[in-house]
């Protein structure tokens, strides 16, 4: 007959062994023989001035103990999620990829991480991303879409979302943004126009995706204003704007540049110089000129905007307008985090940086001059 007694040493029915106790930051500090604050600095990217040997000991202790930082627990304790959002048109354009890297590097210096979203300047997608970020505890977002208005996220701002805009100059009545960082787009375009006119050009073409955002409007107006000052017209037939897949052309700039250059340079009285909305369009325009057997810059001069890394290594090297992206990233991140932390920033909340014209080999006097 089976005994009704229970072995006191046996585990209770339905229970296994107790789970191992979670490794803490204090355990890592003891193993590495450093303070918990030192471990925290390594984990949060604040180890720039730390000895490499100290960093190595901390990382070895983390690996040996299998320590996993508990972001959720830290958020509950501090009431803050050390993360910001970055919503850009598309990192298919290397300008936005480079800017995202600078934003991430700057955010890490403050102990913050970055969640990157590609929204293709679509207002609904931007709002959905921003709402998702806010619902996940992210209270600060940097936007890079340069819309005509930020009204589509006004409701999220009223719910507590903090917003900084890149490539955008807010109006005096703008109550949605508390910070912005951008280049003087109109002045950059004026620099291009003056340079090309000084070389002797009088017939121009302008290449862009749909001109439906603030930065693009500023560039074409700045370019046109200098032409008008010199009695030169830029007729609508020479302002080429189109899309293929995306509504703004951001992810297909090189192909649009090729198509646009092919069409404009096929005109009977073709332009001798093309100004493109950004460098990807300009590099595509190189291909469009080659399709027609034209040489850059002997037959047509081409100028871009942004000064991405590819501009200097293209053949010929591209004349373009340089945006100080590291400065823009620092401005945006510092302004946003100072608001999140409730601290004073040494920076003015709105920055309009001056552009610089970088003259390289893609511009020359027009043929037959």
N, C-alpha and C positions, 0 to 999 in steps of 0.2 A: 504494500500500500504506500502511495506517495506521501511524503511528509508535507505538512502544511507550513512548516517553518521556513523562514526566509534567511538566506545568508546575508549577514550585515555588511560583508565586504563587497557584495555584488552591486553593480550600478542599478539605480532605480529603473523600472520599466519605462521605456520611451525616452530615456536620456543617454547620451553618449558621454564621452570624456569632456570635461570643461574646455572650451576653446582657449587657445593660448592668449595671453594678455597682449594687447596691442603695444607695439613699440612706440615710445614717445620721443619727442625732440630732446628731452632730458637724457634719455638712454643714449641717443646719438652723441650728445655733448660729452657724456662720461666716457664713451668708447674712444672718441677722438681727442679727449683731454682738452676741450675748449669750453667756452660758455655757451648756453643755449642761444644767446643773441648772435653769436658767431655762426651757428648752424642756420639760424633764421636768415642772416644776411646772404649766406651761400645759396639757400633755397630760393630767395627772392631776387637774385641777380645783383646784389649789392656788395660784391666781393672784389671790386676793381682795385682797391688799395690793399687787399689782403695778401699775405705771403702765399706763394704758390704751394708751399709745403703744407700750410694750414688748410687751404682749400682741398688738397689731395687727401689729407687725413679725414676731413669731414665727409668727402664723397666715398671714401673707402668704408667708413663706419656706416654710412647709409646703405651701401651695398651689402655689407656683412650682416647687418641687422634686418635688412629688408624693410626699411622704414618707408612708409608712404604718407606724404603730407595730407592731412585731412582738411581740405578747403572748406567743407561744409561746417565742420566744427569751429574753424577759425571765424567763419562768417557769423555763426551764432554768438560766439564770444564777443566779437568786436562790433557786430551790427553792420559790417561792411564786407562786400565782395571785392577783392583786389583785382578786378577785371574791368576793362573798358571795351567798348565796341568801336569798330572802324568799318564804315560802310562806304565802299568805293564803287565807281562804275564797273570796272573790270581790270584785273591784273593781267589780262591779255595785252594791255598796253603797258610796256615796261616802266613808264613813268609812275603808274600807280603801284606796281610791284616794288619799285625802289622806295617810294614814299612809305609804303606799308612797313618795309624793313626799318626805316628810320623811326617811324612811330613806335614800333615794337621795341627797338633798342632804347629809346627815350623812356617808354613806359616801364621797362624792366629796371631802369636806374631808380625809379620810384617804388619798386616792388610790385608793380602791376603787370598783369598779363593782358593780351589783346585777342579779341575774337574778331576775325576778319569775315566780312560779308561782301559778295559781289552782287550789286542790285541793278546794273545796267541802266542807271538813271530812271528806273521805273518807279513812279511815286507809290504805287500800291505795294510793290515788293519792298521798297524802303520802309514803308510804314509797318509791314508785317515783320520785317527783320527787327526794327526798333522795338516793336511790341513784344516780340519773343525775348529780346535781350532784357528789357525792363522786367518782364515776368520772371526771368531767371535770376533777378537780383542785380543786374548790371544797370547802374544809374547814370552812367555817362557815355555818350556816343559822339564820335567824330564823323561828320558827313563830308563826302567829297564830290557830290553830284552837281553842285553849282546850279540849282534850280532857280527859276524866276521867283519862287516863293516857297517858304517852308510851312505853309498853312496845313499841308497834309499830315504833319506830325504835331500840330498845335495841341490836340487832345492829350497826347502822351506827355508833352511838356507840362501841361496843367496837372498831370498825375505824378510829376516829380522827375521826369527825364531831363538831364542836363545835356545840352547840345552845343558843340563847337563845329563851325563850318570851315572847310578848306575850299580854296578857289572860289571865294564868294565875298562880296563886299556888302554888308547889311545896310539897309536904309536907316535913317534916324528913327523911324517909327517901328522898326523891327523889335518886337518884344519876345520873340521865340528864342533867339540866340543870345547867349551871354558872352560869346567869344568867336573870333574868326581869324583866319590866316590865309592870305592870298597874295598873288603878285598883281601889279598894276597891268592888267591885260591890254588895256587901250594903249598905254605907253609902250609896251613891248611891240605891238603892231605898228605904232608910229615909227619906232626905231627901224623896223623892217622896211617900211615905205621910204623913209629918208635914204636909207642905204641903197636901195634899188634905183631910186631916182638919181642919186649921185653918180651911179654907174652909167646913166644914160637911158634907162628903160622908160618907156611910155605906154606900153601895152601889157596889161596885167591880167592874171587869172587868180581867182580865190577858190580854194578847195576845202570842203568840209563835209561832215555829216550834217544832218538837220540842224539848222541854226536856231535852236529852241531853248537855249540855256544862257544864263547870264554871262559866263566867261566867253562863249563864242560870239555873242552879240557885241561885247566890249571889244573883242579883237577885230571884227570886221568894221565896226564903226571907227575905231582908232586908225585902221589902215586907210579907210575911205576918206577920212578927214584930211590926211596929209595929201592924198591925191587931189582932192578938191582945191586945197590951198595952192597947188601947182597947175590948176586948170586941167586936170586929167580926170576923165570919167571912168568909172568902173560899172559898165552896163550889166543888167541882170543876166544876160546871156553868158557872162564870164564869171558869174558867181555860181559855182557848181556845188550843190548839196544833195546828198542822197543817202539811202540806207539799203541794205540787202536783207539782213536777218534781224538784227537788233534795231529798236526804234531810234537809237541815237548814233549808230555806227561805231560805237566804242570798240567792239570786239573784232571789227573787220576793217580797221583803218587802213592797213597796207593795201588791201584789195580795192577799197574805195579810192585810195590815192591813185592806183594804177588806172582804174576805169576813168576817173575824172581827168587825169592828165591826158589820157588817150583821146578823150572827147574834145577837150579844150585845145589841144595841140593839133587837132585835125581840122580846125577852123581855117577858112581861106586866109584871113588876116590874123594868124595865131598870136597868142601872147608870147612875149619874149621872157617873161618872168612869172613864176607861180609862187604864191604865198599859201601855205597849207596850215590847217588848223592845229596840227601837231606833227611831231617827227615821224610817227608811223605813216601818216598820209604822205609826208614828203618822201620817205623811202619807197613807198609804193609808186609815187609819181616818177621816181627814177626809172622804174620798170615800164611805166606807160610811155615815157619818152623813148626808151630803147626799143619798144615795140614798133615805133614809127621811124626808127633809124636816126633819131636825134641824139646829140651828145649834150651832157651836162658838164660844164656850164657854157660850152662853145655855142650851142644853138638855143638853149633855154636855161635860165637861172632858176634855182629852186631853194626856197627857204622854209624851215620848219619852226616849231615852237615846243619848248620843254628842255632840250639838250639831254636826251636819254643817252645811255652809254654807247648805244649803237651809232649815234650821230658822228662821233669822232673817228670810228673805224670803217664807216661806209666809204665807198669809192664813187665819186670824190667825197672827201669829208664834208659833212653837211653844215651849211651856215644856218644858225638857229638862234632862238631866244632862250636864254638860260633862266630857269626857275630855281631859286635857292631852296631845294626841297628839304635839306637838313634843317635850315632855319624855320621853314614852315611847320615841319614836324615838331620841333622843339616848342614853338609857339602854341600849337594846338594842344599838345599833351600837357605842357606846364599849366596852361590856362584851365584845362579841364580838371586836372588833378587838384589844383589849388581850390577849385570850387567843391570838389568831392570831399576834400579834407577840411574845408573851412578855414584855409590859411590864406595869408596875403601873398599874392604873386608879385615878383619884381617886374613883370611884363604888363604892358597895356593890354586890355582884353582883345583889341582889334588891331591886327597888323596888316598893312599894305606894303609889301616888299617891292623894291625897285628891280625890274628885270635888267638883263645884260645881253646885248647882241654879241654873239660869238661868230665872227666872220671866218669862214673856212673856204674850201675849194669849190663849193657848188654855186657860187655867184661870180659873175664877170660882166663886163659891158656886153650889150646886146650885139648880135651879129651885124656886120655891115656898118659899124660905127667907127 
